[in-house]
Amino acid sequence: MRWDVDWLYQSDTWPGLKTIVLIESKRTVRGRTSIERRAYISSPKAPAKRMLWLARHHWHVENKLHWVLDVTCGEEQARVAKKNGAENLSLL
């Protein structure tokens, strides 16, 4: 995590930018290990544990909202035959 952000190209275009965070996730499935890195820019200056919680909580909210939408609209069971059907369904 970095709190010195002045070096970042066009950092002045993000008002309130104070933190650059890199989160590294490591997981092993069936003996195969993969590492994923995600970068975030943020306005709060917080300890690493708090930034991890904020990143996870953000996706929790996003996923929860989409899950409700999927279930309510029945998107998982929808069979779209027309070329523009998927686009039309996503507009709902």
Steps between C-alpha positions, in 0.01 A plus 500: 500500500630844410399830646726710278297538182649814345717291265193340339429630152211748511443441871353849516203384288376285792394747771568362846730220380713397796570129470611241246432146614617170351322190627652162421286188527643150492291188468561134433241284326571133425870552564526796264591836655405831344576855606282796412592863557249784508585868525274766647517874540320644797439813702521368858838463666448184701703204626541200268240286683239773463576545128462125446165510679387796286595319178322181604196686626471691172479175302265347756255785442539476121448123496205519737326759281552297184389178666167657598460636147582163344254315721222758465529524123573131452808581295664167576215308334437748217533361149570781258466412131521839329834667427415804709320301770788500748539875464127555547494275807795687653312828466228371731 
